């Protein structure tokens, strides 16, 4: 039996809100690693890596660079897994549907939080599998929630970018755990609470999400969840018939063109290659910044604990703003919705044209962020934190939104997964950069930062390519109209 229309509307907004909370509190927690490291160092994790060395005037100095390298390696592996596993997770989601993908994600995330809860200083290496499992589970939470944007047609990109911003803001969870630890709440209690939240994930999986996928465009009478019976997966023929009578002939033709593209054709396209480059160079810049934030602040503050704590807290607080920054990117991409298109212009072409500004602004933000992060002036880092959270929100939200408008929805999970996986492989260069900084450069990251800033310039090629493509299509339309 189908749900009443009013009930379906309430359910959709409840799905939107609970998905936002899930992304905000669980999906990207690993990116708050800098806050958790502060606590783990206090507790003595990897303290065996600290050695006594002879300093100036033959004084004994405790060298903990080996400890910092271990913490950086934990984050490097977890961040790699978060991005790389989007590929197998995308195939899992596309082929087995929402329920199966989420059950796997819940199991992985819960196992990771339990391992974090019961880890002790003597078992510091437990941090490697624990954070990696949390990353893998969080990735599936993010991936299965992206489809919620399909429920809100004209604001699809806005919802997708909002969710990606929430993933960025979820890094503040480790900051909250840090504050709770300073207030006397143990890590055991905090991570056991996160584990217990799996009950909420399960309830949401069965009652507020479909077993399979949310179609796009979504008809008004689409139902999902246990109380509404089986969810409907619609074919193109159903969409062009009674399934969605509000669709225009032009929109139906646009969907048909997109659905005709095979997965191989999408992967071999110029847009796909440039999207990988666009994401990879900027993601590497962000991962290296987060992974080295603690030692960087330690160097700039001369190791003064209260000053370091002040900047770590400032960084964590700015991460909360990711969920507020990201929707602006979606609004940029959706700004043409509801407006009349040029004669002969398809919906996909309008989406691509709208994405040019989003892609360009993202690269420009990254360039400003990279320059600021390269300048060894402590007060400037407050501004760096602000630009960084804006750019991360634009980067991942814009990436998912571009994939959703440029390619068929049936390949969304696989294509997003492949892009993220390839960018993850590229992000492994961060460990080589760390080795270069800690070795030949004697702890000074200036030259590496300059190199990464120059590398970010490559990302400008992608928005330029999309702009030229849209201009070419517009010229072809003008010629065909005049003839």
ZASETOR-887100 format. One line per 10 residues: number of its first residue (from 0); for each residue x, y, z of C-alpha. Coordinates in steps of 0.05 Angstrom, whole numbers, plus 5000, padded with zeros to 4 digits. Layout:
% ZASETOR-887100
NUM = X,Y,Z  ...
% end
This chain:
% ZASETOR-887100
0 = 5000,5000,5000  5028,5068,4980  5038,5126,5028  4995,5190,5022  5029,5248,4985  5034,5290,5049  5067,5232,5085  5117,5224,5028  5135,5298,5032  5147,5293,5107
10 = 5188,5230,5096  5232,5263,5043  5248,5322,5088  5261,5275,5146  5308,5235,5102  5343,5300,5082  5351,5323,5155  5374,5256,5184  5422,5247,5126  5452,5315,5141
20 = 5461,5296,5214  5492,5229,5194  5543,5263,5148  5555,5317,5200  5570,5270,5257  5600,5207,5226  5621,5208,5153  5685,5248,5155  5707,5244,5228  5777,5223,5208
30 = 5792,5292,5181  5791,5319,5252  5854,5278,5265  5895,5340,5287  5849,5348,5348  5853,5274,5367  5929,5273,5360  5932,5325,5414  5898,5277,5462  5936,5215,5439
40 = 6003,5249,5450  5981,5267,5520  5964,5194,5533  6031,5171,5507  6012,5135,5442  6075,5118,5402  6117,5149,5458  6168,5093,5447  6187,5130,5383  6213,5189,5424
50 = 6288,5188,5438  6336,5229,5479  6386,5269,5437  6442,5316,5454  6424,5388,5440  6459,5455,5447  6508,5460,5506  6506,5384,5512  6436,5385,5542  6390,5326,5533
60 = 6331,5339,5487  6271,5293,5476  6264,5282,5401  6193,5260,5383  6198,5267,5308  6189,5191,5302  6124,5196,5341  6099,5251,5295  6116,5208,5234  6075,5151,5262
70 = 6015,5196,5273  6023,5225,5203  6026,5154,5174  5961,5134,5210  5925,5193,5177  5959,5182,5109  5933,5110,5107  5864,5128,5132  5855,5186,5084  5879,5142,5026
80 = 5828,5089,5045  5772,5141,5051  5783,5163,4980  5807,5099,4946  5751,5055,4974  5700,5100,4939  5714,5056,4877  5695,4988,4906  5643,5021,4949  5614,5054,4886
90 = 5608,4986,4852  5578,4957,4915  5527,5013,4918  5510,5011,4843  5502,4935,4840  5473,4917,4908  5435,4979,4927  5430,5024,4987  5413,4974,5042  5470,4926,5029
100 = 5521,4983,5022  5498,5016,5086  5499,4951,5127  5572,4941,5105  5587,5014,5123  5555,5008,5192  5595,4945,5207  5661,4976,5186  5650,5042,5223  5626,5008,5287
110 = 5685,4960,5287  5732,5019,5279  5702,5059,5336  5704,4998,5382  5778,4988,5365  5791,5061,5381  5752,5054,5447  5793,4995,5471  5861,5018,5445  5915,5033,5496
120 = 5985,5063,5494  6017,4994,5493  5976,4977,5431  5987,5042,5393  5989,5005,5327  5915,4990,5336  5904,5061,5312  5922,5040,5241  5864,4991,5230  5816,5031,5275
130 = 5820,5097,5237  5822,5060,5170  5757,5023,5186  5724,5088,5208  5746,5119,5142  5717,5061,5102  5651,5063,5138  5646,5138,5135  5657,5135,5060  5597,5090,5052
140 = 5554,5137,5094  5574,5194,5048  5563,5155,4983  5494,5128,5001  5471,5197,5024  5491,5233,4959  5430,5204,4924  5383,5243,4970  5395,5302,4925  5353,5266,4872
150 = 5291,5280,4914  5299,5355,4906  5306,5362,4830  5318,5437,4820  5362,5439,4883  5398,5374,4870  5468,5403,4867  5454,5446,4929  5435,5384,4970  5496,5345,4945
160 = 5544,5401,4963  5508,5411,5030  5521,5338,5047  5593,5342,5026  5601,5404,5069  5571,5365,5127  5624,5310,5115  5678,5363,5122  5646,5391,5185  5643,5322,5217
170 = 5718,5330,5230  5694,5372,5290  5672,5308,5325  5745,5292,5344  5749,5364,5370  5688,5350,5413  5721,5286,5438  5783,5328,5455  5742,5378,5495  5706,5321,5531
180 = 5772,5289,5548  5797,5354,5578  5732,5356,5618  5745,5287,5646  5708,5242,5597  5752,5184,5574  5765,5164,5502  5733,5097,5519  5666,5130,5536  5667,5176,5476
190 = 5681,5121,5425  5632,5072,5457  5579,5126,5448  5597,5131,5374  5591,5056,5369  5523,5056,5402  5498,5105,5349  5498,5047,5300  5427,5034,5323  5407,5101,5293
200 = 5442,5084,5228  5405,5018,5224  5337,5050,5236  5351,5102,5183  5373,5048,5134  5308,5009,5139  5257,5065,5149  5284,5127,5113  5322,5101,5053  5304,5055,4994
210 = 5330,4985,4987  5357,5000,4918  5369,5072,4891  5332,5138,4887  5318,5151,4813  5331,5218,4779  5287,5252,4758  5242,5226,4814  5167,5224,4802  5121,5254,4854
220 = 5090,5187,4874  5157,5152,4886  5156,5112,4951  5210,5081,4994  5221,5053,5064  5190,4994,5100  5123,5027,5115  5113,5048,5042  5126,4981,5011  5179,4967,4960
230 = 5215,5026,4929  5205,5037,4855  5264,5036,4807  5239,5068,4743  5260,5054,4672  5267,5107,4618  5202,5084,4587  5166,5094,4653  5194,5164,4660  5170,5183,4591
240 = 5101,5155,4604  5055,5163,4664  5112,5158,4714  5130,5232,4708  5080,5270,4666  5112,5337,4684  5175,5323,4644  5183,5359,4578  5202,5325,4513  5269,5361,4514
250 = 5285,5335,4585  5267,5264,4564  5313,5268,4504  5368,5295,4549  5360,5236,4596  5362,5188,4537  5427,5217,4512  5460,5212,4580  5435,5140,4591  5464,5119,4524
260 = 5535,5131,4547  5570,5068,4571  5615,5067,4632  5676,5058,4586  5657,5119,4544  5650,5161,4607  5719,5139,4633  5753,5152,4566  5724,5223,4560  5767,5286,4566
270 = 5723,5311,4623  5737,5249,4665  5813,5255,4658  5813,5329,4674  5766,5318,4733  5815,5268,4762  5872,5319,4755  5829,5375,4783  5812,5335,4845  5879,5301,4855
280 = 5925,5362,4859  5879,5400,4906  5865,5339,4950  5939,5326,4958  5948,5398,4982  5893,5389,5034  5917,5321,5059  5988,5345,5068  5963,5406,5105  5920,5366,5153
290 = 5972,5311,5162  6027,5361,5180  5985,5412,5218  6007,5389,5287  6082,5392,5274  6074,5457,5234  6039,5491,5293  6090,5460,5340  6145,5493,5300  6111,5561,5293
300 = 6092,5564,5367  6160,5539,5390  6124,5482,5425  6086,5528,5474  6028,5482,5497  5974,5534,5511  5987,5571,5445  5986,5505,5406  5921,5486,5440  5892,5553,5420
310 = 5908,5543,5346  5886,5470,5345  5819,5491,5374  5813,5548,5324  5825,5499,5267  5773,5451,5294  5721,5506,5303  5729,5530,5232  5716,5459,5207  5646,5464,5236
320 = 5632,5517,5183  5640,5469,5125  5566,5453,5125  5552,5528,5119  5602,5540,5063  5585,5482,5017  5513,5501,4997  5540,5565,4964  5574,5521,4913  5510,5483,4900
330 = 5471,5548,4892  5523,5569,4840  5511,5505,4801  5435,5508,4809  5427,5582,4793  5401,5569,4723  5346,5522,4747  5277,5552,4736  5303,5602,4685  5289,5595,4610
340 = 5345,5562,4572  5372,5583,4505  5335,5553,4445  5359,5482,4434  5400,5481,4498  5393,5416,4537  5388,5410,4612  5456,5376,4615  5489,5431,4575  5458,5483,4622
350 = 5485,5444,4682  5555,5441,4651  5554,5515,4635  5534,5530,4707  5591,5485,4734  5646,5527,4701  5643,5582,4754  5642,5530,4810  5703,5493,4783  5741,5558,4773
360 = 5726,5587,4842  5747,5522,4874  5816,5525,4842  5824,5599,4859  5807,5585,4932  5858,5529,4934  5912,5574,4906  5899,5626,4960  5897,5573,5014  5963,5542,4990
370 = 5999,5608,4988  5976,5626,5059  5995,5557,5085  6064,5565,5056  6079,5630,5093  6109,5614,5162  6073,5669,5199  6031,5643,5257  5974,5695,5260  5962,5685,5185
380 = 5942,5614,5198  5874,5636,5225  5858,5661,5155  5888,5597,5126  5840,5556,5167  5780,5595,5140  5801,5590,5067  5818,5517,5076  5748,5498,5101  5715,5538,5046
390 = 5758,5504,4994  5748,5433,5021  5673,5444,5020  5675,5469,4948  5723,5415,4927  5685,5352,4947  5616,5380,4938  5634,5407,4869  5666,5340,4850  5604,5300,4867
400 = 5557,5351,4836  5597,5353,4771  5595,5277,4765  5520,5278,4776  5507,5328,4719  5560,5306,4669  5547,5231,4668  5488,5182,4671  5460,5170,4741  5467,5095,4732
410 = 5543,5103,4733  5546,5155,4789  5574,5109,4843  5625,5076,4798  5650,5141,4766  5653,5179,4831  5689,5119,4861  5739,5114,4805  5755,5188,4808  5764,5185,4883
420 = 5806,5122,4878  5853,5151,4826  5860,5215,4867  5875,5172,4928  5933,5138,4893  5959,5207,4875  5951,5230,4948  6002,5177,4970  6053,5228,4947  6040,5263,5013
430 = 6083,5211,5048  6140,5223,4999  6132,5298,5013  6135,5285,5087  6198,5244,5079  6229,5300,5037  6212,5352,5091  6236,5310,5149  6299,5288,5112  6337,5332,5061
440 = 6297,5395,5079  6312,5387,5153  6240,5400,5175  6228,5462,5132  6168,5451,5085  6175,5517,5047  6201,5486,4981  6149,5430,4983  6094,5481,4995  6118,5523,4936
450 = 6119,5461,4892  6048,5442,4912  6024,5513,4900  6051,5511,4829  6021,5442,4819  5952,5470,4837  5955,5513,4775  5943,5450,4733  5872,5448,4761  5853,5510,4721
460 = 5854,5468,4658  5789,5433,4676  5742,5494,4682  5775,5522,4619  5760,5458,4582  5687,5456,4604  5679,5530,4585  5707,5518,4515  5662,5456,4507  5599,5496,4525
470 = 5620,5553,4479  5630,5504,4422  5560,5475,4433  5530,5545,4435  5565,5562,4369  5538,5498,4337  5468,5516,4360  5475,5586,4331  5497,5558,4264  5441,5507,4261
480 = 5389,5560,4280  5412,5609,4226  5415,5557,4172
% end
